[in-house]
Each structure stands twice: as structure tokens, then as C-alpha cells.
Amino acid sequence: MTRRRPFLLAALLPLAACGTDPAPDAASLAAVAPAWEPAPRVTLPTADGPVDLATLAGRPVVLHFAEAGDADAWAALADALADLEAAGAAVLAVTVDGAEGQAAEAFGYAGDPLAVVVDGEGAVRARATPRSGDDLFALASPVLAEADLAQTVSWQGADTLDRLIEAGGVVVDVSEPGDPHVAPPHALHVAADTLAALDLPADLGTPIAFVGPEAGEAAERATRWGYVSVYRADADGSLTAVAPDPLPAVDRPARSGGVRG
């Protein structure tokens, strides 16, 4: 199945950003923020051992509760897992059997499969019974988009390759042998004519700079794939930002993944 899920996040980013200029101060944010329900302080029993939700503070978390024999519920999670993780979510699968039911009930589990989305501040933002992987990703998308926006806003931009690298960005050298370029030794080398979305970081908020004669075209392609901090490097190493397309129209191939429990 062709997936367009990551582009839902890219499309939501400009909507989430509406009305944020000028930026509100902390007091005004507190005054208008919804009173979200805090997540229960329980230890979650997973296949990899008990997990304290507090240890995942700062990033979105998707919890998935279902009975071991509910094949449809686990298939929905398996279908959405790679996209959820690529969008920055921590995914915890909890099989509800016996004693595990107590933790599940604390989150509202009542017998049917249940997905719960917790934001980076530890608040429950959504819960529902997903019927498919698309349902599950759509349930988490608003919180994932907010997390992407927060990372994008905190990123102040760069004017040189050195600054971008110091900030954890990625440099992609799309030059051909013999072309003049300024890419550092550890840059990712990909031929411009074979550059694909899967060559780039999974996190759409990662700053990326392209180097080489075809850097401009490669950067524009990256914005169509949903990346929000994209730059073209000039011969002297200075950077020019490439504006993202607000409505990307090219499918980003899905990454493979297994169910984390």
C-alpha cells in the first residue's frame, strides 16, 4: 500500500503555526492552554520489560493496549509502527492479560483495543479504538505535528555548513567526481539523479544542507518530501534556505519496522 502519512504532518505544520507571530510568552501560553488530562503514573508491562512513562518525557508516546489474540489490533499497530517512529513517537505495546489489565484500565481500557497518545509534557491528548494503521497514525498526528513544529521553531537556522553540523544537521553531497564543492569529509554522498527520500533522515525536522552544482534541485526535492529546514550550500560554504512546499505532493516511501513492546 502506498502511504502518505508523513505528509499529513508536513501539511499540519503550517496550520499549527498559524497565529504564532509574535511568539506568546510563557504566561500567555499557560492562560490559553487546554487543561489536558495528565497521564496516569503507572509502570507499563511490555514484552521488553516494565516501562515507566516518566522516562519518556519530552517526546510523544503512543500506547497500544490489546489482548494477545486480537490479530486485527496488532496488525493495525504493525502497519503504522514505522511511520509513527519515523515521525518521532515512542511506541509501547501492552498485551492485556491478567495483571497487565490494571495498567491498561488506568488509561481507560475497557475490553476493546485502545490507543492512547501522550504528549511530551505527559498529558493524555487522545484515545480511541483504531481499526487500521491509518486510524492509529491519524490519532497521533496532531501531537506529532506539534512536536515537529516545536523542534522547527527552536532551530534558529544556520548561515554556514559548520553551524549546521554543530546543531546536528546533515550535509548531503550531490556533486559528481571532479565538481568543485565544499562538503566536509563526513558528508553523505548521493548522486543527484538517484537521490531518494530514503537516503535522508527519518525525522522531517532534521536540518539538511545540499552541496554541489545540483544542490538547488536536490533541496527543492527534499522540501517536496516534507523536510522543513532545507538549505543549499554555496561554493564558499554559506547557506541559503529553501522554502518548503506547504502541500507536498510526492509520496515518501515507508520504512520497515517491527512491533516494539
N, C-alpha and C positions, 0 to 999 in steps of 0.2 A: 504494500500500500504506500502510495506517495504521501508524505507528511508535509504539512505546512505549519506545524505547531510553533517552532521557534519564531516564525514571522508574526504570530499573534503577539508575542512580547514586543517585537520591534514596532508594531503598529500601535500598541498601547502606550509606549514611551512618550510620544508627543502629547497624548491625551492626559497622561498622568502629570506632565509638566505644565499643563495649562494653568495660568494664574499664579505661577511661582516667581514672577518678576515684578517688583523686587522680592527677594527672599524674606520670608517671615522670620522673626526672631523666635527663640525658644518659648517665650511666654505666650505669644500669639498662637503658636502651634499647639501648645497644651490646652488653650482655650477652645480650639475648634476641633481637636482630635476626637474621634468617636471613642466611647468607653468600651473598648473591646474586652471580651472575657479572658482573663488570664488562664493559661493552660494549667491543668492540674499538676501538682508537684508529686509525680509518681515515677517509679522506675519501670521502664518498659521491658518486658521479657521478649527478646528476639532470638533468632537462630544463632546469632553471633555472641549471645550473652546479654546480660542486663544493660540497659542504656538509660542514663539519667538525662532527661531532656535539657536540663540546665547546661550540660556540657556542649550543647549545640547552639547556645545563644549567639546571636549575631548573624545567623543565616536562616533562610526559610526552611521549614521542615514539613514534609508530607508524611503523615502516619496512615497506615493502611491496616485495618483490622478485618479479619475474616476467618471462618473455620477452615481447618486443614483440607477438608474435602470439597470446598467450594471452588471448583475448577474455573468457573467463569470469572470470579472475583480476582483470582491470581493471574488469569490471562490478561485482564484489563491492566493490572499493575505491571506485568511484564511488558506489555505493549507501550506503556507510557514511560517506563523507567529511564530509558536512555535520554529521552528529551527532557525529563524533569531534572536529571542530574546535570545534563549539559547546560540547563538554564540556571544552575546554582543551588538546587534544592538538595537537602539531605533527606533520603527516603528510608523510612523504617517500616518494615513489615512485621506485624504481630499476629501470630496464629492464635486464635481464641479457643483455647481448650482448657478446661479445668481452672486452675488457679489464675491463669492468664486473664480470665474474664474480669477480674477485679480492676485491673489497669484499664482494660477496654471500656468497661462501664463508666469509669471516671471521665472518659472522653465522650460519653453519650452512646456507646454501643448498646444495641437492644436486640441483637439477634441477626440483623441483616448486615451485609458487608458495609463497612464505614470508612470513609476517607476524611481525615481532619488536616487542615492546613494551619500551621502555626508560623507566625512571622518572626523576624529576627529579634523582636522585643519580648517574645514569649507569650504573645496573645493569640488566642484561637480566632482565626479570621473566617473560616468556612468549614462546613462539614456537610457531607451528603453521601448517598449510596451511588457510587459510579457504576454505570452499566457498560462502559468501554474505556479504552485508554484515552480517547479524545475527551470523554467526560471528566476523567481524572485530571488531565492536563488543563482543561478549561477551568476547573475548580481552583487550581493553584495559580493560574496565570496572573490575576491581579496582584497577588503578593510577590510573585517572581518579577513582574514588571516594575513594581516599586523598588525592589532590591537592585535591579539593573539601573534604575533612574538614580538611586542614591549613590551608586558607585560612579555613574557618569558625572553627576553633579560634583562629587568630591574630587574627581580628576580635573585638575586645573589646566590641562593641556601642556604641550611642550613646544619649544621652538628649535630644539636640536635633537639629533639622534641620541646623544649621551643622556640628556634629561629623560627622554622616553624610556631608555633602557633602565636607568636608575629607578624609575617608577614602576618597573615590572612589565613594561611593554615588550612587544615582539617586532623585530625587524625582518622583513621578507625581501630577499634579493631576487628580483625577477630579470636581472641583466643576463645577457648572453656572454660567453667567453670572449674576452677582448674588449668588451664595452667598458667605458670609464664609469666607475661607481665608487661610492663611499661607504659601502656596507661593512660593519665590523666583522671580525673573524667568525663570531658565533652566530651570525645571521642565518636564518633559514633560507636555503637556496631552492627555488622552484622556477622552472621555465614559465615565462608569461603565458605561452599558448597552452600549457597544461594545468595552470593554476585552478584549483577546485576548492570548494568550501571546506572539504575535509582536510585540506592542508593547513588550515588555520585553527587557532584555539577554539575550544568549545564555548567558552564564555564570550558572549557577544559584546561585553563591556570592556574586553581587553584592548588597550591602545595598540594599534598596528601601524607601522610605517613601511612603505614600499620604496625600494631603491632600484634604479635602473632606468633606461630610456622608456620602458613601458610602464613605469610606476604609476602614472596618472590613470591609465586604463585599468590596471590591476586594482588600484584604490577604489575606483568607481564600482568595479565589480564587487568588492568587499562590502561597500555600502548597500548594494542591492541584496546581499546575503544577510543584511541585518546588523552589521557591526556599526557602532555608534561613535567610535573615536579612531578615525582613519586619517592617515597623513601620507603625503607624497614628499619624499626626500629630494632636495636639490643637490647639485654637484658638490656644493660646499658643506653639506650635512645639515643645512637648515631645513625646517619642515613647513609644509603648507597643508592646512586642514582641508579635508574633502568632505563637503556637506553630505549627510546621509539622506537617502531617499526615504521620505516618511511612509511610503507604502511599498515595501519591497515586493517584487512580483516573481522572484525566482526561487524555486524550491531548494531548501537546504537539506541535503541527504541526512537521513537519520543515522545516529551512531548506535552500534550494538551495545548491549549491556545485559547483565543478569540481575535477577531479583536480589536485592540486599535485604537481609533480615536481621 
